[in-house]
Amino acid sequence: MTTSLKKSRYKPLPAQALAHLYVQLARLESSGIPIQNAMQMLVQAEGETGKRARVALNHLKRGKPLSEAGAKSGLFMGLDAALIEAADAGGIYASIFRQLAPFYEEKARNQRRIKSRLFLPLTVLLLAVFIQPVPALISGKMDILSYLFATVGLIIQFALVVFVVWRLPYWVGFLKPFGISLLLDKVAISIPYFGGWVVRRNIRDFLQSLGLMLQAGLPILEALPKAYEVVENPILRRRLQKIIILLKKGEPFAAALSQIDGVNPAAIQLISTGEHAGSLAEMMLHYVKFESEAISLHNEQLAAWIPRLVYALIVVWIAYGILSAGALMSPVPDDL
């Protein structure tokens, strides 16, 4: 069976739950506990993790490999299942678990950071929605029904916009025959400043997945098709697919990588060094570590500036509402 990166009927477990799962598995595997016994311990976990571990354990008892048991139960999905499938043959589960645990811990930390920093701006925004039309309500230019429409109605409209943006990646797939999907993909990597970071993040994900699979013992020509699947942007994915063609022609990996637009020259230098030293996977993951730190720092700066921008827009909006509504006091008659 090939677990690969095919779609699953399960939704991925939360990042924090996955981080905890892989930490536990790495510790149990390093302690010499058989994987079936380790899964038996995970059954005691609370929530969805325990439920899926129970299903995975049943598959293990039937003689299924860990990757297949985890994929069928929804415990391991996507790249995780592909990496564990590569580890089935080599028996190096602990190494894979130790690589995946910090990845999901960092992802969970970023999610918590974003939520905490967005909480106050969103609270201020909601207050502003109700405060901004108050002068018009007091001055009599707006009745109570208009006030409710301008406040509650605006919140409903905002919620609908957020929902559309959230679901847009899923809906874009239905627009492929009309060329809309391709247009959006081009825009995503062409926007000044942000497009460059989209490319960097996609290439980082590609090199990370490839490095992990090589470290797990998977031959590079087998690992590359799986690594391509983690690249979200199809235009960039097609660029990277040139690598496997060049490798089959006898090109070294670093030389093939150097022919891909958007790859950081530092990555090519480090990977070339590792390739000549016989430590391609290690050097690839070494670069990924530094690139992840750079991307994390960029996200930190962006997260720090977005609330400030939101606050500034809210102040301008409230000020405009007050000024456009006129003074709260009645005008003084001319004959006085």
C-alpha positions as CSV (number, residue, x, y, z in Angstrom):
1,M,0.0,0.0,0.0
2,T,1.1,3.5,-0.7
3,T,-0.1,6.0,1.8
4,S,1.5,8.8,-0.1
5,L,-0.2,12.2,0.0
6,K,-3.7,11.3,-1.1
7,K,-6.8,13.0,0.5
8,S,-8.4,11.5,3.6
9,R,-11.9,11.6,4.9
10,Y,-10.5,12.8,8.2
11,K,-9.6,16.3,9.2
12,P,-6.1,16.8,10.4
13,L,-5.6,16.8,14.2
14,P,-4.8,20.2,15.7
15,A,-1.1,21.1,15.6
16,Q,-0.7,21.0,19.3
17,A,-2.2,17.5,19.5
18,L,0.1,16.3,16.7
19,A,3.1,17.8,18.5
20,H,2.2,16.0,21.7
21,L,1.5,12.8,19.8
22,Y,5.0,12.8,18.1
23,V,6.8,13.7,21.3
24,Q,5.2,10.7,23.0
25,L,5.9,8.3,20.1
26,A,9.5,9.5,19.9
27,R,10.0,8.8,23.7
28,L,8.3,5.4,23.6
29,E,10.2,4.3,20.5
30,S,13.6,5.5,21.9
31,S,12.8,3.5,25.1
32,G,12.6,0.3,23.0
33,I,8.8,-0.1,23.5
34,P,7.2,-1.9,20.5
35,I,5.1,0.3,18.3
36,Q,1.9,-1.7,19.0
37,N,2.5,-1.3,22.8
38,A,3.1,2.4,22.3
39,M,-0.2,2.7,20.4
40,Q,-1.9,0.9,23.2
41,M,-0.7,3.7,25.5
42,L,-1.9,6.4,23.2
43,V,-5.4,4.9,23.3
44,Q,-5.7,6.4,26.8
45,A,-5.3,9.9,25.3
46,E,-8.2,12.3,25.6
47,G,-10.3,13.4,22.6
48,E,-9.9,12.7,19.0
49,T,-6.3,11.5,19.4
50,G,-7.3,8.6,21.6
51,K,-10.2,7.6,19.3
52,R,-8.0,7.5,16.2
53,A,-5.2,5.7,18.1
54,R,-7.8,3.0,19.0
55,V,-8.7,2.5,15.3
56,A,-5.0,2.5,14.4
57,L,-4.3,-0.1,17.1
58,N,-6.9,-2.4,15.6
59,H,-5.2,-2.2,12.2
60,L,-1.8,-2.9,13.8
61,K,-3.2,-6.0,15.4
62,R,-4.2,-7.2,12.0
63,G,-0.6,-7.0,10.8
64,K,-0.8,-3.6,9.0
65,P,2.3,-1.4,9.0
66,L,2.3,1.7,11.1
67,S,1.9,4.1,8.1
68,E,-1.1,2.2,6.8
69,A,-2.7,1.9,10.2
70,G,-2.2,5.6,10.9
71,A,-3.4,6.7,7.5
72,K,-6.6,4.6,7.7
73,S,-7.4,5.9,11.2
74,G,-6.6,9.6,10.4
75,L,-3.8,9.6,13.0
76,F,-1.2,10.3,10.3
77,M,-2.1,12.3,7.2
78,G,-0.4,13.8,4.1
79,L,3.4,14.1,4.4
80,D,3.4,12.6,7.9
81,A,2.0,9.3,6.5
82,A,4.4,9.3,3.6
83,L,7.4,9.8,6.0
84,I,6.3,7.1,8.3
85,E,5.7,4.8,5.3
86,A,9.4,5.4,4.4
87,A,10.4,4.6,8.0
88,D,8.4,1.3,7.9
89,A,11.2,-0.4,5.9
90,G,14.1,1.2,7.7
91,G,12.7,1.0,11.2
92,I,13.8,4.5,12.0
93,Y,10.5,5.8,13.5
94,A,12.1,7.7,16.3
95,S,14.1,9.9,13.9
96,I,10.9,10.8,12.0
97,F,9.0,11.5,15.2
98,R,11.7,13.7,16.5
99,Q,11.6,15.8,13.3
100,L,7.9,16.1,13.2
101,A,7.4,17.0,16.9
102,P,9.1,20.4,16.8
103,F,7.6,21.2,13.4
104,Y,4.1,20.9,14.8
105,E,5.1,22.6,18.1
106,E,6.2,25.6,16.2
107,K,3.1,25.6,14.1
108,A,0.9,25.4,17.3
109,R,3.0,28.3,18.8
110,N,2.4,30.5,15.8
111,Q,-1.3,29.8,15.8
112,R,-1.5,30.7,19.5
113,R,0.5,33.9,18.9
114,I,-1.8,35.0,16.0
115,K,-4.9,34.3,18.0
116,S,-3.6,36.3,21.1
117,R,-2.6,39.2,19.0
118,L,-5.8,39.4,17.0
119,F,-8.0,39.2,20.0
120,L,-7.6,42.8,21.2
121,P,-7.9,44.4,17.7
122,L,-11.0,42.4,17.0
123,T,-12.5,43.4,20.3
124,V,-11.7,47.1,19.5
125,L,-13.2,46.7,16.1
126,L,-16.4,45.3,17.5
127,L,-16.7,48.2,19.9
128,A,-16.0,50.6,17.1
129,V,-18.8,49.2,15.1
130,F,-21.2,50.0,17.9
131,I,-19.6,53.4,18.8
132,Q,-19.1,54.9,15.4
133,P,-22.9,55.5,14.6
134,V,-23.8,56.7,18.1
135,P,-23.4,60.5,17.3
136,A,-25.9,60.0,14.4
137,L,-28.3,58.1,16.7
138,I,-28.1,60.8,19.4
139,S,-28.5,63.7,16.9
140,G,-31.6,62.0,15.5
141,K,-30.2,61.4,12.1
142,M,-30.6,57.7,12.6
143,D,-33.4,55.7,14.3
144,I,-32.9,52.6,16.3
145,L,-33.6,50.2,13.5
146,S,-31.1,51.9,11.2
147,Y,-28.6,51.8,14.1
148,L,-29.1,48.0,14.5
149,F,-28.8,47.5,10.7
150,A,-25.5,49.6,10.7
151,T,-24.0,47.7,13.6
152,V,-25.3,44.1,13.8
153,G,-25.8,44.1,10.0
154,L,-22.2,45.2,9.5
155,I,-20.9,42.4,11.8
156,I,-22.9,39.8,9.8
157,Q,-21.5,41.2,6.6
158,F,-18.0,41.0,8.0
159,A,-18.5,37.4,9.2
160,L,-19.7,36.5,5.7
161,V,-16.6,38.0,4.1
162,V,-14.4,36.1,6.6
163,F,-16.3,32.9,5.7
164,V,-15.8,33.5,2.0
165,V,-12.1,34.1,2.4
166,W,-11.7,31.0,4.6
167,R,-13.5,28.8,2.1
168,L,-12.0,30.4,-1.1
169,P,-9.1,27.9,-1.3
170,Y,-11.7,25.0,-1.5
171,W,-13.9,26.8,-4.0
172,V,-11.0,27.7,-6.3
173,G,-10.8,24.1,-7.3
174,F,-14.2,24.3,-8.9
175,L,-13.0,27.3,-10.9
176,K,-10.1,25.6,-12.6
177,P,-12.0,25.0,-15.9
178,F,-12.5,28.8,-16.2
179,G,-8.8,29.6,-15.6
180,I,-9.6,31.6,-12.4
181,S,-7.5,29.2,-10.2
182,L,-4.4,29.7,-12.4
183,L,-4.8,33.5,-12.3
184,L,-5.0,33.4,-8.5
185,D,-1.9,31.2,-8.3
186,K,0.0,33.6,-10.5
187,V,-1.1,36.6,-8.4
188,A,-0.1,34.8,-5.2
189,I,3.6,34.6,-6.2
190,S,3.7,37.9,-8.1
191,I,2.5,40.4,-5.4
192,P,5.5,42.6,-4.4
193,Y,7.0,41.6,-1.1
194,F,4.4,39.1,-0.1
195,G,4.9,37.0,-3.2
196,G,8.5,36.5,-2.4
197,W,7.7,35.1,1.0
198,V,5.1,32.8,-0.5
199,V,7.8,31.3,-2.8
200,R,10.3,31.0,0.1
201,R,7.8,29.2,2.3
202,N,6.8,26.8,-0.4
203,I,10.4,26.0,-1.2
204,R,11.2,25.6,2.5
205,D,8.3,23.1,2.8
206,F,9.6,21.2,-0.3
207,L,13.2,20.9,1.0
208,Q,12.0,20.0,4.5
209,S,9.8,17.2,3.3
210,L,12.5,15.9,0.8
211,G,15.2,16.1,3.5
212,L,13.1,14.1,6.0
213,M,12.3,11.4,3.5
214,L,15.9,11.1,2.4
215,Q,16.9,10.9,6.1
216,A,14.3,8.1,6.5
217,G,16.1,6.2,3.7
218,L,13.8,6.8,0.8
219,P,15.7,7.1,-2.6
220,I,15.6,10.6,-4.0
221,L,13.8,9.6,-7.2
222,E,11.0,8.1,-5.0
223,A,11.0,10.9,-2.5
224,L,10.7,13.8,-5.0
225,P,7.2,13.1,-6.2
226,K,6.0,13.0,-2.6
227,A,7.9,16.2,-1.8
228,Y,6.3,18.0,-4.7
229,E,2.8,17.4,-3.2
230,V,3.5,19.7,-0.2
231,V,4.1,22.7,-2.5
232,E,0.8,24.5,-2.4
233,N,1.3,26.7,-5.5
234,P,0.9,24.6,-8.7
235,I,3.0,27.1,-10.8
236,L,5.9,26.8,-8.4
237,R,5.3,23.0,-8.2
238,R,5.8,22.7,-11.9
239,R,9.0,24.7,-11.7
240,L,10.3,22.3,-9.1
241,Q,9.3,19.2,-11.1
242,K,12.2,20.1,-13.5
243,I,14.5,18.8,-10.8
244,I,13.6,15.1,-11.3
245,I,14.0,15.5,-15.1
246,L,17.5,16.9,-14.6
247,L,18.4,14.2,-12.1
248,K,17.5,11.5,-14.5
249,K,19.9,13.1,-17.0
250,G,22.7,12.8,-14.5
251,E,22.7,16.3,-13.0
252,P,23.7,16.6,-9.3
253,F,20.8,17.7,-7.1
254,A,22.4,21.1,-6.2
255,A,23.0,21.8,-9.9
256,A,19.4,20.9,-10.7
257,L,18.1,23.1,-7.8
258,S,20.1,26.1,-9.0
259,Q,18.1,26.1,-12.3
260,I,14.8,26.8,-10.4
261,D,13.7,30.4,-10.2
262,G,13.2,31.7,-6.6
263,V,15.6,29.4,-4.8
264,N,17.8,31.1,-2.2
265,P,21.5,31.0,-3.4
266,A,22.4,30.1,0.2
267,A,20.3,27.0,0.0
268,I,22.2,25.9,-3.2
269,Q,25.6,26.5,-1.6
270,L,24.8,24.6,1.5
271,I,23.1,21.7,-0.3
272,S,26.1,21.5,-2.8
273,T,28.4,21.2,0.2
274,G,26.3,18.5,1.8
275,E,26.0,16.6,-1.5
276,H,29.8,16.5,-2.0
277,A,30.3,15.4,1.7
278,G,27.7,12.7,1.4
279,S,25.3,14.4,3.9
280,L,22.7,15.8,1.5
281,A,19.7,15.2,3.8
282,E,21.4,16.6,6.9
283,M,22.6,19.8,5.1
284,M,19.1,20.2,3.5
285,L,17.5,20.1,6.9
286,H,20.2,22.4,8.3
287,Y,19.3,25.0,5.7
288,V,15.6,24.5,6.4
289,K,16.2,25.2,10.1
290,F,17.7,28.6,9.4
291,E,15.1,29.4,6.7
292,S,12.3,28.6,9.1
293,E,13.8,31.0,11.7
294,A,13.9,33.7,9.0
295,I,10.3,33.1,8.1
296,S,9.2,33.0,11.7
297,L,10.9,36.3,12.3
298,H,9.2,37.8,9.3
299,N,5.8,36.5,10.6
300,E,6.6,38.0,14.0
301,Q,7.2,41.4,12.5
302,L,4.1,41.2,10.4
303,A,2.0,40.1,13.4
304,A,3.3,43.1,15.3
305,W,2.4,45.6,12.6
306,I,-1.0,44.3,11.6
307,P,-2.7,45.2,15.0
308,R,-1.2,48.7,14.8
309,L,-2.6,49.2,11.3
310,V,-6.0,47.9,12.4
311,Y,-6.0,50.4,15.4
312,A,-5.1,53.3,13.1
313,L,-7.9,52.4,10.6
314,I,-10.4,52.1,13.5
315,V,-9.4,55.6,14.9
316,V,-9.8,57.1,11.5
317,W,-13.1,55.4,10.9
318,I,-14.5,56.5,14.3
319,A,-13.2,60.1,13.8
320,Y,-14.9,60.2,10.4
321,G,-18.1,58.9,11.8
322,I,-18.2,61.6,14.5
323,L,-17.2,64.4,12.1
324,S,-19.7,63.4,9.4
325,A,-22.5,63.2,12.0
326,G,-21.9,66.8,13.0
327,A,-21.7,68.2,16.6
328,L,-23.7,66.5,19.3
329,M,-25.2,69.8,20.5
330,S,-28.0,71.6,18.7
331,P,-27.0,74.5,16.4
332,V,-27.4,78.0,17.9
333,P,-30.2,80.0,16.1
334,D,-29.0,82.9,13.9
335,D,-31.4,85.5,15.6
336,L,-29.8,85.1,19.0
